[in-house]
């Protein structure tokens, strides 16, 4: 980790229940973000390199390619504090139309031997209007903010498009981009929305809503879809084709997995979605398939098992325009983004970094 040693704090946090530890660290970052001196201190400790690492994806110029994945800050509570760690973008959420409590606790489990987590959260959040109000009050402009959208737990699949349309309308003026989450394994039936029987109709409805909002506001909001690592190859290709056909701007890959192959931790059988190092190979392979299938028609955001500068570089080399971290942050600490940026800056200086400055969208140019 860059800056202060994470090891002493990690030892303390790992003695706590995982969800309690997460709430504590998020609260610390929220508090640090309230005060200019603490934000300045964080930026100094986790200083980003001066090398230009800007990337263009989904028609947006990102300050750098390193982002925070959805799930870490579900309600946008610690925006300023997280931005001070050096992230180029933060994907907040998953947010639903109304407040929901999610699954009963305990619902997060550490798999320390596998450097992984299993979560069975079920989209706990305070509802989209609470997040919108918080984003309207935010003065943070140094980081791109995406919002991850999920259908309500009680919404039947045939009405899911109504939830996504409502969510898109709510966040349209406050987000820099939005991601349609169809791939969490913790909302019953949600992953069925990735299948052709639902996907084309859902994406058509969401894009129609976007066209209406663009016409009334004069603003174009890029849209991405988040996909599951458990999709069969044919289903993945069909999903990519549908995303491209409907003119969406990006794909986020991957979400958490139901797979448990090769794990050694005693917590591996817990119900929920697996994240962290075990997803690395599947995530990277899926990025390669998406890039090959979608070509330059879409931007690609890589997630899953990225916990070092070397893996950040490899994911970008595999075809990702941007990457996101979450579980790696828990195991490596808050200096992970800075260490990744330092590695990318060194590689840029050597002329090796994969350049993906072009974008399929020019609407925000």
Secondary structure in CASP SS format (residue, H / E / C, confidence):
PFRMAT SS
TARGET T0000
AUTHOR 0000-0000-0000
METHOD secondary structure of the structure
MODEL  1
X C 1.00
X C 1.00
X C 1.00
X C 1.00
X C 1.00
X C 1.00
X H 1.00
X H 1.00
X H 1.00
X H 1.00
X H 1.00
X H 1.00
X H 1.00
X C 1.00
X C 1.00
X C 1.00
X C 1.00
X H 1.00
X H 1.00
X H 1.00
X H 1.00
X H 1.00
X H 1.00
X H 1.00
X H 1.00
X H 1.00
X H 1.00
X H 1.00
X H 1.00
X H 1.00
X H 1.00
X H 1.00
X H 1.00
X H 1.00
X C 1.00
X H 1.00
X H 1.00
X H 1.00
X H 1.00
X H 1.00
X H 1.00
X H 1.00
X H 1.00
X H 1.00
X H 1.00
X C 1.00
X C 1.00
X C 1.00
X C 1.00
X C 1.00
X C 1.00
X C 1.00
X C 1.00
X C 1.00
X E 1.00
X E 1.00
X E 1.00
X C 1.00
X C 1.00
X E 1.00
X E 1.00
X E 1.00
X C 1.00
X C 1.00
X C 1.00
X E 1.00
X E 1.00
X E 1.00
X C 1.00
X C 1.00
X C 1.00
X C 1.00
X C 1.00
X C 1.00
X C 1.00
X C 1.00
X C 1.00
X C 1.00
X H 1.00
X H 1.00
X H 1.00
X H 1.00
X H 1.00
X C 1.00
X C 1.00
X C 1.00
X C 1.00
X C 1.00
X E 1.00
X E 1.00
X E 1.00
X E 1.00
X E 1.00
X E 1.00
X E 1.00
X C 1.00
X C 1.00
X C 1.00
X C 1.00
X E 1.00
X C 1.00
X C 1.00
X C 1.00
X C 1.00
X C 1.00
X C 1.00
X C 1.00
X E 1.00
X E 1.00
X E 1.00
X E 1.00
X H 1.00
X H 1.00
X H 1.00
X C 1.00
X E 1.00
X E 1.00
X E 1.00
X E 1.00
X C 1.00
X C 1.00
X C 1.00
X C 1.00
X C 1.00
X E 1.00
X C 1.00
X C 1.00
X H 1.00
X H 1.00
X H 1.00
X H 1.00
X H 1.00
X H 1.00
X H 1.00
X H 1.00
X H 1.00
X H 1.00
X C 1.00
X C 1.00
X C 1.00
X C 1.00
X C 1.00
X C 1.00
X E 1.00
X E 1.00
X E 1.00
X E 1.00
X E 1.00
X E 1.00
X C 1.00
X C 1.00
X C 1.00
X C 1.00
X C 1.00
X C 1.00
X C 1.00
X H 1.00
X H 1.00
X H 1.00
X H 1.00
X H 1.00
X H 1.00
X H 1.00
X H 1.00
X H 1.00
X H 1.00
X H 1.00
X H 1.00
X H 1.00
X H 1.00
X H 1.00
X C 1.00
X C 1.00
X C 1.00
X C 1.00
X C 1.00
X E 1.00
X E 1.00
X E 1.00
X E 1.00
X E 1.00
X C 1.00
X C 1.00
X C 1.00
X C 1.00
X C 1.00
X C 1.00
X C 1.00
X C 1.00
X H 1.00
X H 1.00
X H 1.00
X H 1.00
X H 1.00
X C 1.00
X H 1.00
X H 1.00
X H 1.00
X H 1.00
X H 1.00
X H 1.00
X H 1.00
X H 1.00
X H 1.00
X H 1.00
X H 1.00
X H 1.00
X H 1.00
X H 1.00
X H 1.00
X H 1.00
X H 1.00
X H 1.00
X H 1.00
X H 1.00
X H 1.00
X H 1.00
X C 1.00
X C 1.00
X C 1.00
X C 1.00
X E 1.00
X E 1.00
X E 1.00
X E 1.00
X E 1.00
X E 1.00
X C 1.00
X C 1.00
X C 1.00
X C 1.00
X C 1.00
X H 1.00
X H 1.00
X H 1.00
X H 1.00
X H 1.00
X H 1.00
X H 1.00
X H 1.00
X H 1.00
X H 1.00
X H 1.00
X H 1.00
X H 1.00
X C 1.00
X C 1.00
X C 1.00
X C 1.00
X E 1.00
X E 1.00
X E 1.00
X E 1.00
X C 1.00
X C 1.00
X C 1.00
X E 1.00
X C 1.00
X C 1.00
X C 1.00
X C 1.00
X C 1.00
X C 1.00
X C 1.00
X C 1.00
X C 1.00
X C 1.00
X C 1.00
X C 1.00
X C 1.00
X C 1.00
X C 1.00
X E 1.00
X E 1.00
X E 1.00
X E 1.00
X H 1.00
X H 1.00
X H 1.00
X H 1.00
X H 1.00
X H 1.00
X H 1.00
X H 1.00
X H 1.00
X H 1.00
X H 1.00
X H 1.00
X H 1.00
X H 1.00
X H 1.00
X H 1.00
X H 1.00
X H 1.00
X H 1.00
X H 1.00
X H 1.00
X C 1.00
X E 1.00
X E 1.00
X E 1.00
X E 1.00
X E 1.00
X C 1.00
X C 1.00
X C 1.00
X C 1.00
X C 1.00
X H 1.00
X H 1.00
X H 1.00
X H 1.00
X H 1.00
X H 1.00
X H 1.00
X H 1.00
X H 1.00
X C 1.00
X C 1.00
X C 1.00
X C 1.00
X E 1.00
X E 1.00
X E 1.00
X E 1.00
X C 1.00
X H 1.00
X H 1.00
X H 1.00
X H 1.00
X H 1.00
X H 1.00
X C 1.00
X C 1.00
X C 1.00
X H 1.00
X H 1.00
X H 1.00
X H 1.00
X H 1.00
X H 1.00
X H 1.00
X H 1.00
X H 1.00
X H 1.00
X H 1.00
X H 1.00
X H 1.00
X H 1.00
X C 1.00
X C 1.00
X C 1.00
X C 1.00
X C 1.00
X C 1.00
X C 1.00
X C 1.00
X C 1.00
X C 1.00
X C 1.00
X C 1.00
X C 1.00
X C 1.00
X C 1.00
X C 1.00
END
